[in-house]
Amino acid sequence: MCARELLPVLGQSQPERADAARNRQKIIEVTARMIAERGADQLSLDEVAREACVGVGTVYRRFRDKAGLLWALIDERERRFQAAFLTGPPAVGPGAPPAERVRAFLGALVDRVVEQQDLFVLLELGAPKARFNGPYRVHHTHLAGLLSEVRPDADARFLADALLATANAHLILYQRAERGMRVETIKSCIDALAQAILSANGPVPT
């Protein structure tokens, strides 16, 4: 992974010393291995430092806390996802009608959450200021912009929040584990809700 500023700024870079870049990469690789072996819920930054053979202070200075380290783990995949809906081919990317792009984006977002579900579940346990920043802010801005084109009569920001709530990692985990829902079924249900919102007539109450 190249050394770049963490989300939510897509593609922006910052200088990083070679030794700092090596330590960052080592910490990320060790963390990914530890999560694959033991799960993410018991992750400790002190243990990560020991396994990566770096000082504890190095880990805390670079990532600040557990949430910062988890964001670094999802950074590269999230950047690819952002590139897909910002500059990629339609219907997720530009070139398709906005209503079609809303539906395609939501389906792709469910796949994105499922891809790293354990990490997203942990990140959702963080403080609201952190949880609704980062990728959520990018997703919300993108979705609200599309919704404002389709439903200029409605509060696009609220509708974006409502639709993004359906891709909540905890909810998807519950639907899959407790209700036995397949990912494709979840996506189909979210798509039906999106279509209802996109085709509704009249203003949404304020």
N, C-alpha and C positions, 0 to 999 in steps of 0.2 A: 504494500500500500504506500503511495507516495504521501509526503507530508503536506497536508492541506488543512485549512481552517475547518473546524467541525460545522455541522449544520447550524442554521438552515440555509446559508448562502451557497447556492449551487455554483461550483466551479471556481470559487475564489480561493486563492492560495496565499500562504504566508511563508517567509523564510524560516528554516529550521536547521540547526547545526546537525552535522552528520551523526555525531554520537547521540544527540537527543532523538533523532529520527530512528536510529537503531534501537534505542531503549523503548521508544514508543511502540515500535513494531513488535519487539520481543514481549512487551507487556500485553499487547493485544492478542498475540498468538497464544501465550500462556493462558490468558483468560478464556479464550475460545476453547482451548483444550480442557480446561477445568470445568467449564460449563457443560461441554459434551460428555464428560465423564461423570459429573456429580449433579448436574443441574445448576441453575442460576440462583436459586433462593438462598443458598448457604454461602454465596460468594463473599470473600473477605479481602479487602485491599491489602491488609498485612500479609495474608497468605499468598496473594498474587505476587507481592514484592519478593517474598522468599523464593517462590517457584521460579520467578524470572531472574533471580540473582541480581536484583537492583535494590537500592535503598528505599525504605518505606516513604521517605520524603520525596523521592523522585516520582513515585506513583501519585502521591497526593498533590504535588505541584503541577503535574501534567494533566491530571483528570479531576482533581478537587474532591470528588466523592464517587460513590458507587454508580450513581446515575450518569456521571460524566464518562465513566469507563464503559458503561453499557451503550451510551450513545455512540462512542467511538467504534464499538463492535458492529453497530448497524449502519455506520456512516457510509461505507462504500455501496452497499446494496440500496440504501436510501437515495444516494446520488443517482444511481442508475434509474431508479423509479422516477425521480424528479425529472431526469432528462427525457424519459419516455413521455410524460404528459406535457412537458414544456416544449420539446422540440422533436419528439419522435413521430412516427407515422400515425395516421388516424386509425381507429377512432379515438384512442387514448390521447394521441397527440393532435396538433392543429390540422385542419383540413376537413373535419367532419362538422355537421351542425352541432351547436352547443348542447342541445338535449341529448344527442347521441353520445357526445363526449362525457357528459355527466354520468350516464349509465355505464359507459366503458371504464371511466375512472373508478367508480365505486367497485366494480367487479375486480379491477386490477388491485385496488387497495385491500380488499379482502385477501387476495392471494399474497399480497405483500405482508400483511399481518400474520397470516398463517405460516409464512416462510420462517419467521423468527418469533413465533408466538410467545415462547417463554420469556424472551427479553422484553417484548412489549407489555406482557402482564406485569413484570416487575416495574417497568417505567411508569405504568399507570398508577402505581402505588405512591408515586412521588407527590410533592406539593403541587397544587393547581398551577402555580406560576411556571413551574418547570414542565408539567405535563402538557399544558396547552400552549407551550412555546415550541421551539424546534420544528420538527417535521409537521406537527399538527398545524402550526401557524401557516406553513407553506401550503399544506393541503387545503386548509380552510380558505386562504386567499384565492387559490386557484378555483376551488369549487364555487365559492361565492360569486366570483367573476362570471363563471358560466351561467349560474342560476339567475343572475341579474339580467342576462340577455334573454332568457326564456321566460322569466317571471318578473318583469319590471314593476308589477303591481305589489310584489311581496317584499318582505324583509329578507334579502338574500343571505345575509350573515346568519340569521337565526336558522333558516332552512339548511344552510351548510352545516351548522352545528348539529342539527337534528339528524341529517343524513350520515354525518361522520360518526355519530353515536352508535349507529348500527354496525360499524366496523370496530367497535370496542373489543380489545383482545380478551378481556374477562368474559364478556358476553359470548363471543365466538367459542371460547374454551368451554363454557357451560353448555352451549347449544350442541357442541360436538360430543362432549363427554357424558352429559346427563340426558340429553334428548336424542342422542344418536343421529343428529343431523349431519348430512354430508356437506362438504364445502360448497359443492355446486348447488345444493338446495338452499343454503344460506344466501348465496349470491343471487339466486333466482328470486327469493323473497325480498331481498333488498332492492332488486331491480323493479319488482312490482310496486314497491313503495315509492321509489323514485319516479316511476312513470305516473303514478297517481298525483304526486306533487307537481310534476312538470306539466301535466295536462289540466290541472285544476283551474277553474275560472274564478275571477274575482279576487279581491285583496285578502290577504291573511290578516286576521284581527291583530291590532297592536295595543 
